[in-house]
């Protein structure tokens, strides 16, 4: 039997295959109910989106403070800038908003506990973007169905920028995963990141 080649394409395929049900839930209409905490109305979904962008910004901001890999730290700083912009663009659609104090959700709590560079990249720049691509896609569909082309366009743009961050994360891993064990670590962390997001959504739906 030939040895399975491990690279960025292998990683993404493994994560998406392992967590297909989680990603399907995150891209479904049910996600809208979970994000809104009930009936999906535009304001509630925009508040949830702003909170999500803020949580991501804070995760990467914390990582920049102690990341020892110069290139990874530069990438994290770029994501902080991106997520700050994402938050501002979503908040501009709201009549006043400020982030709530308190602990992050399960996915970001897990990510913030990562201190190894490969784990941070795999979770924050592969697993997390795979989640966000699905949720942004669902928000695009929601606003398109309402005839709200401006907001649909907003989330379409955010989704494209998130896809670019995912590509950056995969490129970083391809220069840092020099062994099968490193790729396996990346796979496990990215997969668990997606699973946490899916489980959190499922748990929220059960509580509605």
CORMO-V437859 format. One line per field, one symbol per residue. ss: DSSP state (@ for helix, = for strand, . for the rest). A space follows every 10 residues. Layout:
BEGIN
ss: ???
END
This chain:
BEGIN
ss: .......@@@ @@@@@@@@.@ @@@@@@..@@ @@@@@@.... .@@@@@@@@@ @@@@@@@@@@ @@@@.....@ @@@@@@@@@@ @@@@@@@@@@ @......... .....@@@@@ @@....@@@@ @@@@@@@@@@ @@@@@@@@@@ @@@@@...@@ @@@@@@@@@@ @@@@@@@@@@ @@@@.....@ @@@@@@@@@@ @@@@@@@@@@ @@@@@@@.
END
